[in-house]
Amino acid sequence: MPAKRIIVVGHSALDNIYRIEKFPATPTKVRALERLECGGGAAANAAAAIASLGGEVELWSRTGADEAGRSVRRSLERAGVDVSYVPEQPGVKTPVSTVIVDSKGERLIVSEGDGEMPMSTDRLPIHNIEAAGAVLSDLSWLEGTLAAFREARRRGVTTLLDVDLGSGALIEHILDLTSYAIFSEPGFERFVEGAGLEDRLSKLVSKGVRHAGVTCGARGYHWLSSDGVRGFQEAYPVEAADTTGAGDAFHGAFALGLTWGLDDAGCARIASAVAALKCRRLGARAGLPTAAEVSVFLRERTGRGLPEGVFGAGI
């Protein structure tokens, strides 16, 4: 039985990526070794990760009525994402980000927000949520997230938040409608109060989420579930070309695992593998793996590939 469609709500953008040898100690002129233009935005990247793994996914987002917006939608369509609900918005610019990546795969991102975009949710196909397997949001569009999560809660559909520095200030507005709250480490440290990791996770769970977690890059993924289970998933080492979008890929893969009925540990295991594989190539999406690639990767490193029947038969 195939997984149900996932709805992803939030930010889509165009990324201009520059690869350099190393970051200078002081501001100066640096020559790029390589330049790449590609689709970006946390929600859009997560949707592309889901599609690459064979999942069915639709994105609820907004772009400007400009060439950048058309490029964003074309790249998502090529990735297999349903962009029926990514309308052009006249009179506003599609956000464009500049990403500078060094030889170690670390990056500096200078991004534009989409605050000029209309906030209205009137055209969102809220009725689609009834048949969805999960709703994922990066919290960049609060009104759209609230509308989607309220309907998901009413319908008993799982909701998952991707919380980062750019969106964490909004967490209190949506936490009571959230099943899974997964933070980046910087967002977790800034927006969740507590004496340490365990205390912070406990406070999130006490507010009603089913699962609270934090991605810590090469130091793995920590989580706590509402039934008191504490978990840890190691990060799989790879030779990283670019870490941009690794967290987005993690969230997309985690959401897809939930639609297949995997437990939290199973979702974290697959999500960590997908995030690692994404880092192999420059750009947020160029390295996104297929399900077959994930299964081979996991089997080589752990002796165990994807579960039978998950992400397609025979993997």
C-alpha positions as CSV (number, residue, x, y, z in Angstrom):
1,M,0.0,0.0,0.0
2,P,1.6,3.3,-1.1
3,A,2.2,6.1,1.4
4,K,-0.4,8.9,1.5
5,R,0.5,12.2,0.0
6,I,2.4,14.7,2.1
7,I,1.5,18.4,2.1
8,V,4.4,20.8,2.7
9,V,3.8,24.4,3.7
10,G,6.3,27.3,3.6
11,H,9.2,28.9,1.9
12,S,10.4,28.5,-1.7
13,A,13.3,30.6,-3.1
14,L,16.0,30.7,-5.7
15,D,19.6,30.0,-4.5
16,N,22.8,31.4,-6.0
17,I,25.6,29.2,-4.7
18,Y,29.3,30.1,-4.8
19,R,32.0,27.6,-3.9
20,I,35.2,29.0,-2.5
21,E,38.4,27.5,-1.1
22,K,38.0,28.9,2.4
23,F,36.3,31.8,4.2
24,P,38.6,34.8,4.7
25,A,39.5,36.0,8.2
26,T,38.5,39.5,7.2
27,P,36.3,41.0,4.5
28,T,38.0,41.0,1.1
29,K,37.6,39.9,-2.5
30,V,37.4,36.1,-3.0
31,R,37.2,34.3,-6.4
32,A,34.6,31.6,-6.7
33,L,35.7,28.2,-7.8
34,E,32.2,27.3,-9.0
35,R,28.8,29.0,-9.2
36,L,25.4,27.2,-9.3
37,E,21.8,28.5,-9.5
38,C,19.2,26.2,-8.2
39,G,15.9,26.0,-6.3
40,G,16.0,26.6,-2.5
41,G,13.8,27.4,0.5
42,A,13.3,25.0,3.4
43,A,9.8,23.8,2.6
44,A,10.6,23.5,-1.1
45,N,13.8,21.5,-0.4
46,A,11.9,19.2,1.9
47,A,9.3,18.6,-0.7
48,A,12.0,17.8,-3.3
49,A,13.6,15.3,-0.9
50,I,10.2,13.5,-0.5
51,A,9.7,13.3,-4.2
52,S,13.3,12.1,-4.8
53,L,12.5,9.2,-2.4
54,G,9.4,8.3,-4.4
55,G,6.9,10.0,-2.2
56,E,3.8,11.9,-3.4
57,V,4.0,15.5,-2.3
58,E,2.4,18.9,-2.9
59,L,3.8,22.2,-1.9
60,W,1.8,25.1,-0.6
61,S,3.9,28.2,-1.1
62,R,4.1,31.5,-3.0
63,T,6.5,33.1,-5.5
64,G,6.6,36.4,-7.3
65,A,5.4,36.9,-10.9
66,D,9.0,37.1,-12.1
67,E,11.6,35.0,-13.8
68,A,13.0,33.8,-10.5
69,G,9.6,32.5,-9.5
70,R,9.2,30.7,-12.8
71,S,12.6,29.1,-12.3
72,V,11.6,28.0,-8.8
73,R,8.4,26.3,-10.1
74,R,10.2,24.7,-13.0
75,S,12.8,23.1,-10.8
76,L,10.2,21.8,-8.4
77,E,8.2,20.3,-11.3
78,R,11.4,18.6,-12.6
79,A,11.9,17.2,-9.1
80,G,8.4,15.6,-9.1
81,V,6.7,18.1,-6.7
82,D,3.1,19.1,-7.3
83,V,3.2,22.9,-7.6
84,S,-0.5,23.4,-8.3
85,Y,-0.7,25.5,-5.1
86,V,2.4,27.6,-5.6
87,P,0.8,30.7,-7.3
88,E,2.5,33.7,-8.8
89,Q,1.9,36.8,-6.7
90,P,1.9,40.0,-8.8
91,G,3.8,42.9,-7.5
92,V,6.3,41.0,-5.2
93,K,9.7,39.5,-5.7
94,T,10.5,35.9,-5.4
95,P,13.1,35.5,-2.5
96,V,16.7,35.0,-3.7
97,S,19.4,33.7,-1.5
98,T,23.2,33.8,-1.8
99,V,25.0,30.7,-0.4
100,I,28.8,30.6,0.0
101,V,30.3,27.2,0.5
102,D,33.9,26.4,1.5
103,S,36.0,23.3,0.7
104,K,34.8,21.6,4.0
105,G,31.1,21.9,3.0
106,E,30.3,24.6,5.5
107,R,28.3,27.5,4.3
108,L,27.2,31.1,4.8
109,I,23.7,32.0,3.7
110,V,22.4,35.4,3.0
111,S,18.7,35.1,2.4
112,E,15.7,37.2,1.7
113,G,12.4,36.7,3.6
114,D,9.0,36.5,1.9
115,G,7.4,39.0,4.1
116,E,6.0,40.9,1.1
117,M,4.0,37.9,0.0
118,P,0.3,38.0,0.7
119,M,-0.6,36.2,3.9
120,S,-4.1,35.2,2.9
121,T,-5.0,31.5,2.9
122,D,-8.2,31.8,0.9
123,R,-7.0,29.8,-2.0
124,L,-5.4,27.0,-0.1
125,P,-7.1,23.6,-0.8
126,I,-7.7,22.8,2.9
127,H,-10.0,19.9,1.9
128,N,-6.9,18.1,0.6
129,I,-5.7,17.5,4.2
130,E,-8.4,15.0,4.8
131,A,-6.6,12.5,2.6
132,A,-3.0,13.5,3.5
133,G,-0.6,11.3,5.5
134,A,1.2,14.2,7.1
135,V,1.6,18.0,6.9
136,L,5.1,19.5,7.2
137,S,5.8,23.2,7.7
138,D,8.9,25.3,8.0
139,L,6.9,28.0,9.8
140,S,7.8,30.7,7.3
141,W,4.1,31.3,6.5
142,L,2.4,31.4,9.8
143,E,-1.1,31.9,8.5
144,G,-0.8,29.1,6.0
145,T,0.6,26.8,8.7
146,L,-2.1,27.6,11.2
147,A,-4.8,26.9,8.6
148,A,-3.2,23.6,7.6
149,F,-2.4,22.4,11.1
150,R,-5.9,23.3,12.5
151,E,-7.5,21.2,9.8
152,A,-4.9,18.4,10.3
153,R,-5.7,18.3,14.0
154,R,-9.4,18.2,13.2
155,R,-8.8,15.3,10.8
156,G,-6.3,13.4,13.0
157,V,-3.5,14.0,10.5
158,T,0.1,14.1,11.8
159,T,1.8,17.5,11.7
160,L,5.6,18.2,11.7
161,L,7.5,21.4,12.2
162,D,10.9,22.3,10.9
163,V,12.1,25.0,13.3
164,D,15.2,27.1,12.6
165,L,16.6,30.5,13.5
166,G,14.4,32.2,11.0
167,S,11.1,30.8,12.3
168,G,11.6,29.8,15.9
169,A,10.1,33.0,17.3
170,L,6.8,31.8,16.0
171,I,6.8,28.4,17.7
172,E,4.4,29.4,20.6
173,H,1.7,30.2,18.0
174,I,1.6,26.7,16.6
175,L,3.0,24.3,19.3
176,D,-0.4,23.1,20.5
177,L,-1.3,21.9,17.0
178,T,2.1,20.1,16.5
179,S,2.7,16.4,16.6
180,Y,6.5,16.5,15.8
181,A,8.7,19.5,16.6
182,I,12.1,19.1,15.1
183,F,14.6,21.9,15.6
184,S,18.0,22.9,14.2
185,E,20.5,23.2,17.0
186,P,20.8,27.0,16.7
187,G,17.0,27.4,16.7
188,F,16.7,25.0,19.7
189,E,19.3,26.9,21.7
190,R,17.8,30.3,21.0
191,F,14.1,29.6,21.3
192,V,13.7,26.7,23.8
193,E,14.4,27.7,27.4
194,G,16.0,25.2,29.8
195,A,19.1,24.1,31.7
196,G,20.3,21.7,29.0
197,L,19.2,19.3,26.2
198,E,17.1,17.0,28.3
199,D,15.4,19.8,30.1
200,R,14.5,21.6,26.9
201,L,13.1,18.5,25.2
202,S,11.1,17.7,28.3
203,K,9.6,21.2,28.3
204,L,8.5,20.9,24.7
205,V,6.9,17.5,25.3
206,S,5.1,18.9,28.4
207,K,3.4,21.4,26.1
208,G,1.7,18.6,24.2
209,V,4.0,17.6,21.3
210,R,4.3,13.9,20.6
211,H,7.9,14.1,19.7
212,A,10.5,16.8,20.3
213,G,13.9,16.6,18.6
214,V,17.0,18.5,17.7
215,T,19.4,17.9,14.8
216,C,23.0,18.5,15.8
217,G,24.8,18.1,12.5
218,A,27.7,15.7,12.7
219,R,26.8,15.0,16.3
220,G,23.6,13.3,15.4
221,Y,19.9,13.7,16.3
222,H,18.4,13.7,19.8
223,W,14.8,13.3,20.6
224,L,12.2,12.7,23.4
225,S,8.7,11.3,22.8
226,S,5.6,11.9,24.9
227,D,5.7,8.3,26.2
228,G,9.1,9.0,27.9
229,V,11.3,7.3,25.3
230,R,14.6,9.1,24.8
231,G,16.4,8.5,21.5
232,F,19.6,9.2,19.7
233,Q,20.5,8.6,16.0
234,E,24.1,9.0,15.0
235,A,25.0,11.1,12.0
236,Y,26.5,9.1,9.1
237,P,29.9,10.5,8.0
238,V,30.3,11.4,4.4
239,E,32.8,13.5,2.4
240,A,30.7,16.7,2.4
241,A,30.7,19.1,-0.5
242,D,27.9,21.3,0.8
243,T,25.7,21.0,3.9
244,T,23.1,23.4,2.5
245,G,19.6,21.9,2.8
246,A,20.7,18.9,4.8
247,G,18.2,19.8,7.6
248,D,15.4,20.2,5.0
249,A,16.2,16.8,3.6
250,F,16.1,15.3,7.1
251,H,12.6,16.8,7.7
252,G,11.2,15.6,4.4
253,A,12.5,12.1,4.8
254,F,11.3,12.0,8.4
255,A,7.8,13.0,7.3
256,L,7.7,10.4,4.6
257,G,8.8,7.7,7.1
258,L,5.8,8.7,9.3
259,T,3.4,8.1,6.4
260,W,4.7,4.6,6.1
261,G,4.0,3.9,9.8
262,L,7.7,3.7,10.9
263,D,8.5,4.4,14.5
264,D,10.5,7.4,15.6
265,A,13.8,5.5,15.5
266,G,13.1,4.2,12.0
267,C,12.2,7.7,10.7
268,A,15.3,9.2,12.3
269,R,17.6,6.5,10.8
270,I,16.3,7.1,7.3
271,A,16.3,10.8,7.7
272,S,19.9,10.9,8.9
273,A,21.0,8.8,5.9
274,V,19.1,11.1,3.5
275,A,20.6,14.2,5.1
276,A,24.1,12.7,4.8
277,L,23.8,11.7,1.2
278,K,22.4,15.2,0.3
279,C,25.8,16.7,1.4
280,R,27.7,14.9,-1.3
281,R,27.1,17.6,-4.0
282,L,26.9,21.3,-4.3
283,G,23.4,22.8,-3.8
284,A,20.4,22.0,-1.6
285,R,18.9,19.5,-4.1
286,A,21.6,18.1,-6.4
287,G,22.6,15.4,-3.9
288,L,19.1,14.3,-2.9
289,P,19.1,10.5,-3.0
290,T,16.6,8.0,-4.3
291,A,15.2,5.3,-2.0
292,A,17.4,2.7,-3.6
293,E,20.5,4.8,-2.9
294,V,19.5,5.2,0.7
295,S,19.0,1.5,1.1
296,V,22.4,0.7,-0.3
297,F,24.0,3.4,1.8
298,L,22.4,2.0,5.0
299,R,23.2,-1.6,4.2
300,E,26.9,-0.7,3.6
301,R,27.2,1.1,6.9
302,T,24.9,-0.8,9.2
303,G,24.2,-4.1,7.4
304,R,20.5,-3.3,7.2
305,G,18.8,-1.4,4.3
306,L,15.4,0.0,4.2
307,P,12.5,-2.0,5.7
308,E,10.8,-4.5,3.4
309,G,8.1,-2.7,1.4
310,V,9.1,0.8,2.5
311,F,9.7,3.3,-0.3
312,G,8.9,0.7,-2.9
313,A,9.0,-3.1,-3.1
314,G,12.3,-4.9,-3.5
315,I,14.6,-2.2,-2.1
